[in-house]
Amino acid sequence: FTHDLIQQSVYEGMSLDMRQSLHLQLGEYLGKMMTKKISSANPVTTVMGQREQSFFAGNLVTSSLITLACDQINCAGSDAVISESQKLVFSKWNLSAGQKMANESDFSAALYYLTNGIS
């Protein structure tokens, strides 16, 4: 519990601009990790029951990274993103996160990401 209180105290002691910048940096970092995972995904074959199935190693990690990246960027707020090219990239990430959530039947989360991708 002490660790959480220390973390909360430090976070609340930061200026709003500093918090937005931190969230934006974290989101960008996670998003870059996500794109690296996608480009370096290697097909892996596993045996499930009596049949072999191919899947991409790191796919679960990649799908989690997209939502984590978008959460951080959305926490920073749309006014923290200045560059139009960044806005376009972040909108695409939110679209991907929204589609991922819709595919998992989490429609309220899908709406959250799709709405943030538009703004």
Z-matrix of the N, CA and C atoms (Angstrom, degrees):
N
C 1 1.450
C 2 1.521 1 111.52
N 3 1.284 2 116.96 1 -35.04
C 4 1.456 3 120.58 2 -178.78
C 5 1.529 4 110.53 3 -61.09
N 6 1.316 5 116.01 4 -42.22
C 7 1.461 6 120.16 5 -179.33
C 8 1.533 7 110.84 6 -59.48
N 9 1.329 8 116.93 7 -43.85
C 10 1.465 9 121.10 8 179.46
C 11 1.524 10 111.56 9 -62.20
N 12 1.323 11 116.02 10 -40.02
C 13 1.466 12 119.86 11 -179.94
C 14 1.524 13 111.29 12 -67.98
N 15 1.317 14 116.45 13 -38.15
C 16 1.469 15 120.46 14 177.64
C 17 1.525 16 109.50 15 -65.45
N 18 1.324 17 116.42 16 -45.27
C 19 1.463 18 120.91 17 179.29
C 20 1.532 19 110.42 18 -60.93
N 21 1.314 20 117.07 19 -44.85
C 22 1.466 21 120.93 20 179.20
C 23 1.524 22 111.03 21 -63.24
N 24 1.314 23 117.27 22 -41.04
C 25 1.456 24 121.38 23 -179.89
C 26 1.525 25 111.83 24 -63.89
N 27 1.322 26 116.56 25 -43.32
C 28 1.466 27 120.68 26 178.64
C 29 1.527 28 110.02 27 -64.95
N 30 1.328 29 116.56 28 -44.18
C 31 1.467 30 121.20 29 -179.05
C 32 1.527 31 110.94 30 -61.86
N 33 1.308 32 116.35 31 -45.33
C 34 1.465 33 120.33 32 -179.16
C 35 1.525 34 111.99 33 -69.56
N 36 1.332 35 117.26 34 -23.10
C 37 1.452 36 121.25 35 178.10
C 38 1.526 37 113.39 36 -79.12
N 39 1.309 38 116.80 37 -11.77
C 40 1.464 39 121.27 38 179.32
C 41 1.529 40 109.67 39 -80.96
N 42 1.326 41 115.37 40 149.13
C 43 1.458 42 119.04 41 176.10
C 44 1.528 43 109.26 42 -70.55
N 45 1.323 44 116.95 43 160.12
C 46 1.457 45 121.50 44 179.86
C 47 1.528 46 111.11 45 -60.68
N 48 1.327 47 116.91 46 -41.13
C 49 1.464 48 120.43 47 178.28
C 50 1.520 49 111.56 48 -61.86
N 51 1.326 50 116.39 49 -40.02
C 52 1.459 51 120.86 50 -179.67
C 53 1.536 52 110.38 51 -67.70
N 54 1.339 53 116.83 52 -40.05
C 55 1.466 54 120.60 53 178.40
C 56 1.527 55 110.84 54 -64.21
N 57 1.335 56 115.97 55 -44.30
C 58 1.462 57 119.64 56 179.35
C 59 1.527 58 110.55 57 -61.85
N 60 1.308 59 116.33 58 -43.40
C 61 1.462 60 121.06 59 179.31
C 62 1.526 61 110.78 60 -62.28
N 63 1.319 62 117.09 61 -42.21
C 64 1.466 63 121.57 62 179.71
C 65 1.527 64 110.75 63 -63.61
N 66 1.333 65 117.01 64 -46.09
C 67 1.466 66 120.41 65 179.15
C 68 1.528 67 110.78 66 -62.10
N 69 1.326 68 116.52 67 -40.68
C 70 1.462 69 121.03 68 179.63
C 71 1.527 70 110.70 69 -64.49
N 72 1.327 71 116.74 70 -43.95
C 73 1.470 72 120.75 71 178.89
C 74 1.524 73 111.20 72 -63.43
N 75 1.332 74 116.47 73 -43.01
C 76 1.469 75 120.06 74 178.74
C 77 1.523 76 110.69 75 -63.18
N 78 1.321 77 116.77 76 -43.53
C 79 1.460 78 120.84 77 179.22
C 80 1.514 79 112.23 78 -62.51
N 81 1.337 80 116.28 79 -43.44
C 82 1.464 81 120.07 80 178.17
C 83 1.525 82 111.03 81 -62.96
N 84 1.318 83 116.70 82 -42.62
C 85 1.461 84 121.01 83 179.56
C 86 1.530 85 110.60 84 -61.66
N 87 1.326 86 116.85 85 -48.14
C 88 1.465 87 120.61 86 -179.94
C 89 1.525 88 110.93 87 -63.62
N 90 1.323 89 116.18 88 -38.53
C 91 1.458 90 119.97 89 178.21
C 92 1.511 91 112.15 90 -64.87
N 93 1.317 92 116.68 91 -39.12
C 94 1.468 93 120.06 92 177.40
C 95 1.523 94 110.65 93 -67.30
N 96 1.328 95 116.83 94 -37.01
C 97 1.467 96 120.29 95 176.39
C 98 1.524 97 109.84 96 -63.60
N 99 1.329 98 115.93 97 -38.19
C 100 1.453 99 121.08 98 179.56
C 101 1.532 100 110.02 99 -63.09
N 102 1.318 101 117.26 100 -45.96
C 103 1.462 102 119.67 101 -178.34
C 104 1.529 103 110.82 102 -67.84
N 105 1.322 104 117.70 103 -32.33
C 106 1.471 105 120.28 104 175.63
C 107 1.524 106 110.31 105 -66.74
N 108 1.338 107 116.76 106 -40.89
C 109 1.462 108 120.57 107 179.85
C 110 1.520 109 110.56 108 -63.18
N 111 1.336 110 117.01 109 -40.23
C 112 1.458 111 120.32 110 -179.46
C 113 1.520 112 110.28 111 -65.70
N 114 1.342 113 116.88 112 -45.11
C 115 1.464 114 119.62 113 -176.12
C 116 1.524 115 112.70 114 -72.45
N 117 1.335 116 117.22 115 -23.72
C 118 1.465 117 118.76 116 -178.65
C 119 1.519 118 112.60 117 -107.12
N 120 1.337 119 117.08 118 13.40
C 121 1.465 120 119.77 119 -179.89
C 122 1.522 121 109.88 120 -66.24
N 123 1.308 122 114.99 121 130.41
C 124 1.453 123 120.91 122 179.44
C 125 1.517 124 109.30 123 -109.04
N 126 1.337 125 117.52 124 132.95
C 127 1.456 126 118.38 125 177.21
C 128 1.523 127 110.69 126 -64.73
N 129 1.292 128 115.86 127 136.83
C 130 1.461 129 121.87 128 179.41
C 131 1.521 130 106.80 129 -126.05
N 132 1.298 131 116.13 130 139.93
C 133 1.457 132 119.74 131 179.27
C 134 1.513 133 108.52 132 -106.96
N 135 1.325 134 116.07 133 133.23
C 136 1.462 135 120.73 134 176.90
C 137 1.519 136 108.21 135 -126.86
N 138 1.298 137 115.25 136 160.76
C 139 1.451 138 120.22 137 176.12
C 140 1.518 139 107.03 138 -105.71
N 141 1.330 140 114.54 139 118.31
C 142 1.462 141 120.33 140 178.27
C 143 1.523 142 106.54 141 -117.48
N 144 1.301 143 115.99 142 109.12
C 145 1.454 144 119.26 143 -175.51
C 146 1.516 145 109.01 144 68.70
N 147 1.320 146 116.72 145 -122.97
C 148 1.464 147 121.10 146 -178.92
C 149 1.519 148 113.11 147 -102.11
N 150 1.323 149 119.37 148 -0.75
C 151 1.466 150 119.88 149 -176.61
C 152 1.521 151 111.19 150 -123.06
N 153 1.308 152 114.99 151 154.40
C 154 1.457 153 120.60 152 177.15
C 155 1.513 154 108.97 153 -89.39
N 156 1.321 155 115.51 154 146.39
C 157 1.452 156 119.76 155 178.45
C 158 1.520 157 108.44 156 -135.30
N 159 1.331 158 117.18 157 131.89
C 160 1.458 159 121.68 158 176.46
C 161 1.517 160 109.56 159 -93.91
N 162 1.277 161 115.51 160 139.45
C 163 1.457 162 120.41 161 173.23
C 164 1.520 163 107.16 162 -149.28
N 165 1.317 164 116.76 163 170.22
C 166 1.455 165 120.50 164 -179.19
C 167 1.514 166 109.36 165 -98.04
N 168 1.310 167 115.96 166 123.71
C 169 1.464 168 121.22 167 177.30
C 170 1.514 169 108.22 168 -62.71
N 171 1.293 170 117.10 169 134.59
C 172 1.453 171 120.72 170 179.18
C 173 1.514 172 113.41 171 91.10
N 174 1.327 173 118.67 172 -1.01
C 175 1.452 174 120.92 173 -178.41
C 176 1.526 175 111.30 174 -62.53
N 177 1.323 176 117.68 175 -41.89
C 178 1.450 177 121.05 176 178.19
C 179 1.525 178 110.58 177 -63.90
N 180 1.312 179 116.87 178 -42.07
C 181 1.462 180 120.97 179 177.83
C 182 1.517 181 110.02 180 -62.82
N 183 1.323 182 116.77 181 -43.62
C 184 1.459 183 121.32 182 -179.29
C 185 1.516 184 110.72 183 -61.46
N 186 1.327 185 117.55 184 -43.83
C 187 1.459 186 119.60 185 -178.60
C 188 1.526 187 111.28 186 -68.01
N 189 1.304 188 117.94 187 -30.08
C 190 1.460 189 120.42 188 175.86
C 191 1.520 190 111.22 189 -74.33
N 192 1.318 191 116.90 190 -36.35
C 193 1.460 192 120.71 191 -179.48
C 194 1.521 193 111.78 192 -64.50
N 195 1.325 194 117.93 193 -35.80
C 196 1.463 195 120.09 194 -178.95
C 197 1.525 196 110.15 195 -63.25
N 198 1.320 197 117.76 196 -41.86
C 199 1.462 198 119.30 197 -179.83
C 200 1.525 199 110.74 198 -72.69
N 201 1.321 200 117.67 199 -38.07
C 202 1.467 201 120.19 200 177.50
C 203 1.528 202 111.11 201 -64.23
N 204 1.332 203 116.73 202 -42.66
C 205 1.464 204 120.76 203 178.68
C 206 1.520 205 110.42 204 -61.87
N 207 1.313 206 116.61 205 -46.12
C 208 1.466 207 120.56 206 -179.65
C 209 1.522 208 111.55 207 -65.82
N 210 1.327 209 117.17 208 -37.96
C 211 1.471 210 119.71 209 177.22
C 212 1.524 211 110.80 210 -58.47
N 213 1.319 212 116.74 211 -45.21
C 214 1.468 213 120.44 212 -179.78
C 215 1.527 214 111.34 213 -66.35
N 216 1.317 215 116.78 214 -45.37
C 217 1.460 216 120.33 215 -179.22
C 218 1.523 217 110.56 216 -64.69
N 219 1.323 218 117.27 217 -42.94
C 220 1.456 219 120.65 218 179.69
C 221 1.522 220 111.29 219 -66.81
N 222 1.322 221 116.86 220 -31.16
C 223 1.468 222 120.90 221 176.62
C 224 1.529 223 110.66 222 -67.11
N 225 1.317 224 116.56 223 -32.38
C 226 1.468 225 120.63 224 177.47
C 227 1.519 226 110.24 225 -66.36
N 228 1.320 227 116.98 226 -33.08
C 229 1.459 228 121.12 227 179.77
C 230 1.514 229 111.68 228 95.69
N 231 1.320 230 115.42 229 153.18
C 232 1.467 231 120.30 230 -176.28
C 233 1.519 232 112.16 231 -67.92
N 234 1.332 233 118.01 232 -26.67
C 235 1.470 234 119.76 233 179.51
C 236 1.528 235 112.61 234 -74.39
N 237 1.336 236 117.90 235 -13.49
C 238 1.468 237 120.90 236 178.10
C 239 1.531 238 111.73 237 -79.40
N 240 1.334 239 115.73 238 -19.90
C 241 1.463 240 120.95 239 -179.68
C 242 1.521 241 107.70 240 -92.99
N 243 1.324 242 116.16 241 115.11
C 244 1.463 243 121.28 242 -174.38
C 245 1.525 244 111.26 243 -97.02
N 246 1.298 245 117.13 244 -44.29
C 247 1.461 246 123.14 245 -174.26
C 248 1.533 247 111.19 246 -72.69
N 249 1.328 248 116.37 247 134.67
C 250 1.458 249 121.13 248 177.10
C 251 1.521 250 111.35 249 -65.23
N 252 1.332 251 116.90 250 -35.56
C 253 1.468 252 119.41 251 179.31
C 254 1.530 253 110.57 252 -67.04
N 255 1.344 254 116.52 253 -37.22
C 256 1.465 255 120.18 254 176.03
C 257 1.522 256 110.23 255 -64.49
N 258 1.324 257 116.70 256 -43.07
C 259 1.465 258 120.37 257 179.55
C 260 1.518 259 111.10 258 -58.94
N 261 1.319 260 116.50 259 -40.16
C 262 1.458 261 120.72 260 179.32
C 263 1.526 262 110.79 261 -65.15
N 264 1.325 263 116.84 262 -45.43
C 265 1.471 264 121.02 263 178.82
C 266 1.521 265 110.54 264 -61.88
N 267 1.329 266 117.06 265 -46.46
C 268 1.465 267 120.51 266 -178.36
C 269 1.525 268 111.56 267 -66.74
N 270 1.328 269 116.85 268 -32.94
C 271 1.467 270 120.25 269 176.03
C 272 1.516 271 110.58 270 -65.01
N 273 1.320 272 116.54 271 -40.81
C 274 1.470 273 120.73 272 178.23
C 275 1.528 274 110.44 273 -65.48
N 276 1.331 275 116.79 274 -39.50
C 277 1.465 276 119.88 275 178.10
C 278 1.519 277 110.33 276 -63.96
N 279 1.341 278 117.29 277 -42.56
C 280 1.462 279 120.59 278 178.30
C 281 1.526 280 110.65 279 -64.32
N 282 1.325 281 117.41 280 -37.62
C 283 1.460 282 120.67 281 176.29
C 284 1.524 283 110.00 282 -61.49
N 285 1.324 284 116.91 283 -45.92
C 286 1.472 285 120.74 284 178.60
C 287 1.524 286 111.48 285 -61.62
N 288 1.332 287 116.28 286 -42.75
C 289 1.461 288 120.17 287 178.91
C 290 1.529 289 110.40 288 -65.35
N 291 1.325 290 117.18 289 -40.01
C 292 1.460 291 120.89 290 178.32
C 293 1.514 292 111.59 291 -64.10
N 294 1.316 293 116.92 292 -42.56
C 295 1.461 294 120.85 293 177.79
C 296 1.522 295 110.98 294 -64.88
N 297 1.323 296 116.66 295 -39.49
C 298 1.467 297 120.98 296 178.13
C 299 1.520 298 110.08 297 -61.09
N 300 1.322 299 116.37 298 -46.07
C 301 1.461 300 120.16 299 -179.47
C 302 1.527 301 111.60 300 -66.45
N 303 1.326 302 117.07 301 -38.82
C 304 1.464 303 120.12 302 177.98
C 305 1.525 304 110.60 303 -64.19
N 306 1.335 305 116.91 304 -39.37
C 307 1.466 306 120.55 305 177.73
C 308 1.518 307 111.65 306 -64.68
N 309 1.330 308 116.86 307 -26.71
C 310 1.468 309 121.21 308 178.49
C 311 1.525 310 111.34 309 -92.94
N 312 1.344 311 116.77 310 8.78
C 313 1.469 312 124.28 311 179.21
C 314 1.524 313 113.42 312 63.34
N 315 1.316 314 117.38 313 25.56
C 316 1.459 315 122.17 314 173.88
C 317 1.535 316 106.70 315 -100.79
N 318 1.324 317 114.99 316 80.37
C 319 1.459 318 120.38 317 -169.48
C 320 1.526 319 113.19 318 -73.75
N 321 1.322 320 118.00 319 -28.73
C 322 1.469 321 118.82 320 177.07
C 323 1.527 322 110.65 321 -68.91
N 324 1.326 323 117.30 322 -39.14
C 325 1.461 324 120.63 323 176.04
C 326 1.525 325 110.18 324 -68.06
N 327 1.323 326 117.05 325 -38.77
C 328 1.471 327 120.96 326 177.83
C 329 1.532 328 109.72 327 -60.05
N 330 1.320 329 116.39 328 -45.00
C 331 1.466 330 120.44 329 178.95
C 332 1.529 331 110.99 330 -61.90
N 333 1.335 332 116.97 331 -39.94
C 334 1.464 333 121.52 332 178.28
C 335 1.531 334 110.65 333 -58.74
N 336 1.335 335 117.27 334 -50.60
C 337 1.467 336 120.13 335 -177.72
C 338 1.522 337 111.61 336 -68.54
N 339 1.325 338 117.38 337 -40.42
C 340 1.458 339 119.34 338 -179.82
C 341 1.519 340 111.45 339 -66.74
N 342 1.312 341 117.50 340 -38.54
C 343 1.472 342 121.39 341 177.77
C 344 1.521 343 110.86 342 -65.65
N 345 1.326 344 117.40 343 -43.19
C 346 1.460 345 120.70 344 179.42
C 347 1.525 346 111.46 345 -69.07
N 348 1.307 347 117.76 346 -28.79
C 349 1.451 348 120.34 347 177.67
C 350 1.514 349 112.27 348 -69.24
N 351 1.325 350 116.45 349 -26.80
C 352 1.457 351 121.26 350 -179.50
C 353 1.527 352 111.09 351 -80.56
N 354 1.321 353 116.68 352 -38.25
C 355 1.468 354 119.94 353 -174.32
C 356 1.503 355 114.02 354 -76.34
